[in-house]
């Protein structure tokens, strides 16, 4: 009978590994064409340090061989929301790093065995590539959430890129910010983190949502391998808008944006994004990932469509099918926002610190 770390449910044996301890994982992610920020060691370490999630990867590669495929998950263990395998929590997308549907099918079937053995509620995968839809359905996975992914191609020259953006909503606001003579600071210092998080708290409070814990951002910048950067716009000496980006291989990833709405007339957020895009092109990056957007978030979807007119569909898949019944953006639409809307910023920050590890 196979051990906890080896399965033989198909023609392909499947093995478990700890990506934080096995040096093969980082090498594999760095070389695989679909490897992303969200597969990377610094990202997995931040998930573990902040929320206590334990990463686990499945592969058909022998323990003595270099990896040729793999799917990475995190165990989310919560007394409030149950135990599940998610690939990956708080990550926009996380491709199964497989070169064939047969490999994907073998890996998913073994993940299902592990889920049942641990009496988990469900597993979730977040692929970009549509080729996994057929084997996912064959393995009993069903649609959970639908999002859109906006990825900007940086191959056109700078002027072509600028002209491709919506004239009124983007170009005009960028020029307005330039006339306002805003200043920008970039980096990963604690001072910049402080200014970013101050604006982040304002934005979450405005949206009636708890704030992601400060420790999450601190853990991201503490890892020297993590190529993370804050960009903050100032009106005189006052921070008025900020974005957080990451660099991974040929891609710059935009993960968070926040602002002080009192200064929205200056167009600081589009200006920061444009400066990040232009800088990415100068540095030789080929893509700018503007991140996922929920299909029912029409305001954000419209904003991103003004940068990338044709986003990719991004489907999350779950097993078993019962775990996706009546699913609507987790806790956000359960009436919680009405409660959060009555809370001051300090309380929302404390609530975020308590609950985020339960909702990954």
C-alpha positions as CSV (number, residue, x, y, z in Angstrom):
1,X,0.0,0.0,0.0
2,X,1.5,3.4,-0.9
3,X,2.8,5.7,1.9
4,X,1.5,9.2,2.7
5,X,4.1,10.5,0.2
6,X,3.5,8.2,-2.7
7,X,0.4,7.3,-4.7
8,X,-0.2,4.8,-7.5
9,X,-3.8,5.3,-8.6
10,X,-2.9,5.5,-12.3
11,X,-0.1,4.7,-14.7
12,X,1.9,7.5,-13.1
13,X,3.2,7.4,-9.6
14,X,2.6,10.6,-7.7
15,X,4.8,11.9,-4.9
16,X,4.4,14.7,-2.3
17,X,7.1,17.2,-1.5
18,X,7.5,20.3,0.7
19,X,8.4,23.1,-1.6
20,X,9.9,25.2,1.2
21,X,12.4,22.4,2.0
22,X,12.9,20.7,-1.4
23,X,15.4,22.7,-3.4
24,X,14.1,21.2,-6.6
25,X,10.9,23.3,-6.4
26,X,12.5,26.7,-6.8
27,X,14.7,25.5,-9.7
28,X,11.6,24.0,-11.4
29,X,9.5,27.1,-11.0
30,X,12.3,29.3,-12.3
31,X,12.5,27.2,-15.5
32,X,8.9,26.2,-16.3
33,X,7.2,28.5,-18.9
34,X,4.1,28.9,-16.7
35,X,6.0,29.4,-13.4
36,X,4.7,32.6,-11.8
37,X,5.2,34.8,-8.7
38,X,2.5,32.8,-7.0
39,X,4.5,29.6,-7.3
40,X,7.7,31.2,-6.0
41,X,9.4,30.4,-2.7
42,X,9.1,33.9,-1.3
43,X,5.4,33.9,-1.9
44,X,4.9,30.5,-0.3
45,X,7.1,31.6,2.7
46,X,5.0,34.7,3.2
47,X,1.8,32.6,3.2
48,X,3.2,30.3,5.9
49,X,4.7,33.1,8.1
50,X,1.6,35.3,8.0
51,X,-1.2,32.8,8.1
52,X,0.4,29.4,9.1
53,X,-0.6,27.7,5.8
54,X,1.5,24.7,5.0
55,X,2.5,24.4,1.4
56,X,2.5,20.9,-0.3
57,X,3.2,20.0,-3.9
58,X,2.4,16.9,-5.9
59,X,4.5,15.6,-8.8
60,X,5.1,12.5,-10.8
61,X,8.8,13.0,-10.7
62,X,10.8,10.5,-8.7
63,X,12.3,11.9,-5.5
64,X,15.8,11.4,-6.9
65,X,15.0,13.2,-10.2
66,X,14.6,16.9,-11.1
67,X,11.0,17.9,-11.2
68,X,9.2,17.9,-14.6
69,X,5.7,18.7,-13.3
70,X,3.9,19.8,-10.2
71,X,0.8,21.3,-8.6
72,X,1.3,23.3,-5.4
73,X,-1.4,23.8,-2.7
74,X,-1.6,25.1,0.8
75,X,-3.4,23.4,3.6
76,X,-5.8,25.9,5.1
77,X,-6.9,24.5,8.5
78,X,-9.5,26.6,10.3
79,X,-12.0,25.8,13.1
80,X,-14.3,28.4,11.6
81,X,-14.2,27.6,7.9
82,X,-12.9,24.0,7.8
83,X,-9.9,22.3,6.3
84,X,-9.2,22.5,2.6
85,X,-6.5,22.4,0.0
86,X,-6.2,25.6,-2.1
87,X,-3.9,26.4,-5.0
88,X,-3.2,29.0,-3.7
89,X,-4.7,31.2,-1.0
90,X,-4.6,35.0,-1.6
91,X,-3.2,34.3,-5.0
92,X,-4.8,35.6,-8.2
93,X,-3.9,32.5,-10.2
94,X,-1.7,29.4,-9.8
95,X,-1.2,27.3,-12.9
96,X,-0.8,23.5,-12.6
97,X,2.7,23.1,-14.0
98,X,2.0,20.2,-16.2
99,X,2.8,19.5,-19.8
100,X,-0.1,17.1,-20.5
101,X,-3.6,16.6,-19.5
102,X,-2.7,13.0,-18.4
103,X,-0.2,14.4,-15.9
104,X,-2.8,16.8,-14.6
105,X,-5.4,14.1,-14.3
106,X,-3.1,11.8,-12.3
107,X,-2.0,14.6,-10.0
108,X,-5.6,15.8,-9.3
109,X,-6.8,12.3,-8.6
110,X,-4.1,11.9,-6.0
111,X,-4.8,15.3,-4.5
112,X,-8.4,14.1,-4.1
113,X,-7.1,11.0,-2.2
114,X,-5.1,13.2,0.1
115,X,-8.1,15.5,0.7
116,X,-10.3,12.5,1.6
117,X,-7.6,11.0,3.8
118,X,-7.3,14.2,5.8
119,X,-11.1,14.7,5.8
120,X,-10.9,18.0,4.1
121,X,-13.9,20.0,2.9
122,X,-12.7,20.7,-0.7
123,X,-9.8,21.4,-3.0
124,X,-9.6,24.4,-5.3
125,X,-7.3,25.1,-8.3
126,X,-6.9,28.5,-10.1
127,X,-5.5,27.8,-13.6
128,X,-5.2,30.4,-16.4
129,X,-4.8,27.8,-19.1
130,X,-8.1,26.6,-20.6
131,X,-6.6,23.2,-21.6
132,X,-7.2,21.9,-18.0
133,X,-11.0,22.3,-18.2
134,X,-11.6,18.9,-19.8
135,X,-9.5,16.8,-17.3
136,X,-10.8,18.9,-14.4
137,X,-14.4,18.1,-15.3
138,X,-13.5,14.5,-15.8
139,X,-12.1,14.4,-12.3
140,X,-15.4,15.8,-10.9
141,X,-14.2,19.5,-10.5
142,X,-16.8,22.2,-11.1
143,X,-16.8,26.0,-11.6
144,X,-16.5,27.9,-8.3
145,X,-15.7,31.6,-9.0
146,X,-15.3,33.4,-12.2
147,X,-12.8,36.3,-12.6
148,X,-11.1,38.2,-15.4
149,X,-7.3,38.6,-15.7
150,X,-5.8,41.7,-17.4
151,X,-2.3,41.2,-18.8
152,X,-0.7,44.0,-20.8
153,X,1.7,43.1,-23.6
154,X,4.8,45.4,-23.3
155,X,6.2,44.7,-26.8
156,X,4.8,47.9,-28.4
157,X,6.9,51.1,-28.1
158,X,6.1,53.5,-25.3
159,X,4.0,55.9,-27.4
160,X,1.9,53.0,-28.8
161,X,1.3,51.6,-25.3
162,X,0.1,55.0,-24.1
163,X,-2.2,55.5,-27.0
164,X,-3.7,52.0,-26.5
165,X,-5.2,53.2,-23.1
166,X,-8.6,54.8,-22.9
167,X,-8.3,58.4,-23.9
168,X,-10.6,60.0,-21.4
169,X,-10.3,57.6,-18.4
170,X,-6.6,56.9,-18.5
171,X,-4.6,59.2,-20.8
172,X,-6.3,62.4,-19.6
173,X,-5.9,61.5,-15.9
174,X,-2.2,60.7,-16.4
175,X,-1.6,64.1,-18.0
176,X,-3.6,65.8,-15.2
177,X,-1.3,64.1,-12.6
178,X,1.8,65.3,-14.5
179,X,0.5,68.9,-14.5
180,X,-0.2,68.6,-10.7
181,X,3.6,68.0,-10.3
182,X,3.1,65.0,-8.0
183,X,6.2,63.3,-6.7
184,X,6.9,59.6,-6.6
185,X,9.0,57.5,-4.2
186,X,9.8,53.8,-5.0
187,X,11.3,51.0,-3.0
188,X,10.7,48.6,-0.2
189,X,11.7,50.5,3.0
190,X,9.7,50.5,6.2
191,X,8.9,54.2,5.7
192,X,7.3,53.4,2.3
193,X,5.5,50.4,3.8
194,X,4.1,52.8,6.5
195,X,2.8,55.3,3.9
196,X,1.4,52.4,1.8
197,X,-0.4,50.8,4.7
198,X,-1.9,54.1,5.9
199,X,-3.5,54.5,2.5
200,X,-4.4,50.8,2.4
201,X,-6.4,51.1,5.7
202,X,-8.2,54.2,4.3
203,X,-9.2,52.3,1.2
204,X,-10.3,49.1,3.0
205,X,-12.4,51.2,5.4
206,X,-14.0,53.0,2.4
207,X,-15.0,49.7,0.9
208,X,-16.2,48.4,4.3
209,X,-13.7,45.6,4.4
210,X,-11.2,44.4,7.0
211,X,-7.6,45.2,6.2
212,X,-5.1,42.5,5.2
213,X,-2.7,42.2,8.2
214,X,0.4,44.5,8.2
215,X,2.5,41.4,8.8
216,X,1.6,40.1,5.4
217,X,3.3,43.1,3.7
218,X,6.2,43.1,6.2
219,X,6.9,39.4,5.5
220,X,6.9,40.1,1.8
221,X,9.5,42.8,2.0
222,X,11.6,41.0,4.6
223,X,12.5,38.3,2.1
224,X,15.4,39.6,0.1
225,X,14.6,37.1,-2.7
226,X,11.2,38.8,-3.2
227,X,11.4,41.5,-5.8
228,X,8.7,43.7,-4.4
229,X,8.3,47.5,-4.8
230,X,6.0,50.2,-3.4
231,X,5.3,53.2,-5.6
232,X,3.8,56.1,-3.7
233,X,2.5,59.4,-5.1
234,X,2.8,62.5,-2.9
235,X,1.1,65.8,-3.1
236,X,3.7,68.0,-1.5
237,X,4.7,65.7,1.4
238,X,1.4,64.0,1.8
239,X,1.0,60.4,0.4
240,X,-2.2,60.3,-1.7
241,X,-1.9,57.1,-3.7
242,X,0.1,53.9,-3.7
243,X,0.6,50.6,-5.6
244,X,2.4,47.4,-4.8
245,X,4.2,45.5,-7.6
246,X,6.3,42.4,-7.9
247,X,8.8,41.3,-10.5
248,X,9.1,37.7,-11.5
249,X,11.1,36.6,-14.6
250,X,9.7,38.5,-17.6
251,X,6.6,39.9,-15.8
252,X,5.7,42.7,-13.4
253,X,2.7,41.9,-11.3
254,X,0.4,44.6,-9.9
255,X,-1.1,43.3,-6.6
256,X,-2.6,46.2,-4.6
257,X,-3.6,49.8,-5.1
258,X,-4.9,52.3,-2.6
259,X,-5.6,56.0,-2.3
260,X,-6.9,58.9,-0.3
261,X,-10.2,59.7,-2.1
262,X,-9.8,63.4,-1.1
263,X,-7.2,63.7,-3.8
264,X,-8.8,61.6,-6.5
265,X,-9.0,64.6,-8.8
266,X,-5.3,64.5,-9.4
267,X,-5.3,61.1,-11.1
268,X,-2.5,59.7,-9.0
269,X,-3.3,56.0,-9.3
270,X,-3.3,55.9,-13.2
271,X,-0.2,58.0,-13.1
272,X,1.6,55.5,-10.8
273,X,0.4,52.6,-12.9
274,X,1.7,54.2,-16.1
275,X,5.0,55.0,-14.5
276,X,5.3,51.3,-13.4
277,X,4.4,50.1,-16.9
278,X,6.8,52.5,-18.6
279,X,9.6,51.5,-16.1
280,X,8.9,47.8,-16.7
281,X,9.3,48.3,-20.5
282,X,12.6,50.1,-20.0
283,X,13.9,47.3,-17.8
284,X,13.1,44.7,-20.5
285,X,10.0,43.0,-19.0
286,X,7.6,41.6,-21.6
287,X,4.3,41.6,-19.6
288,X,2.5,43.6,-17.0
289,X,0.0,41.6,-15.0
290,X,-2.8,43.9,-13.7
291,X,-4.3,41.1,-11.6
292,X,-7.6,39.4,-11.2
293,X,-11.0,41.1,-11.0
294,X,-14.3,39.5,-9.9
295,X,-16.9,39.5,-12.6
296,X,-19.4,41.3,-10.4
297,X,-16.9,44.1,-9.5
298,X,-18.0,46.3,-12.4
299,X,-16.2,49.4,-11.2
300,X,-12.8,47.8,-11.1
301,X,-13.5,45.7,-14.2
302,X,-14.3,48.9,-16.2
303,X,-11.1,50.6,-14.9
304,X,-8.9,47.7,-16.0
305,X,-10.7,47.3,-19.3
306,X,-9.5,50.8,-20.0
307,X,-5.9,49.5,-19.8
308,X,-6.4,46.0,-21.4
309,X,-9.6,45.8,-23.5
310,X,-9.7,42.0,-23.8
311,X,-9.0,40.3,-20.5
312,X,-8.6,36.6,-20.1
313,X,-11.4,34.5,-18.4
314,X,-10.1,33.2,-15.1
315,X,-12.1,30.2,-13.7
316,X,-11.6,28.7,-10.3
317,X,-12.4,25.0,-10.0
318,X,-13.5,23.0,-6.9
319,X,-14.0,19.5,-5.8
320,X,-16.4,18.1,-4.6
321,X,-19.3,19.8,-6.5
322,X,-21.2,20.4,-3.4
323,X,-18.5,22.9,-2.2
324,X,-19.3,25.3,-5.0
325,X,-23.1,25.3,-4.5
326,X,-24.4,28.8,-3.9
327,X,-20.8,30.2,-3.7
328,X,-20.6,34.0,-4.0
329,X,-17.2,35.6,-3.2
330,X,-16.9,33.8,0.2
331,X,-17.7,36.0,3.2
332,X,-18.1,39.3,1.4
333,X,-21.7,38.8,0.3
334,X,-22.9,37.1,3.5
335,X,-24.0,40.4,5.1
336,X,-20.6,41.0,6.7
337,X,-20.0,44.2,4.8
338,X,-23.0,45.8,6.6
339,X,-21.4,45.0,9.9
340,X,-18.0,46.2,8.8
341,X,-19.4,49.5,7.5
342,X,-20.1,50.5,11.1
343,X,-16.6,49.7,12.3
344,X,-13.9,52.4,12.7
345,X,-10.6,51.8,10.8
346,X,-8.8,50.6,13.9
347,X,-11.3,47.9,14.6
348,X,-11.3,46.8,10.9
349,X,-7.5,46.4,11.2
350,X,-7.9,44.2,14.3
351,X,-10.7,42.2,12.7
352,X,-8.5,41.6,9.6
353,X,-5.7,40.3,11.7
354,X,-8.1,37.8,13.3
355,X,-10.1,36.5,10.4
356,X,-7.9,36.5,7.2
357,X,-6.2,33.2,8.0
358,X,-9.7,31.6,8.1
359,X,-10.7,32.8,4.6
360,X,-7.7,31.9,2.4
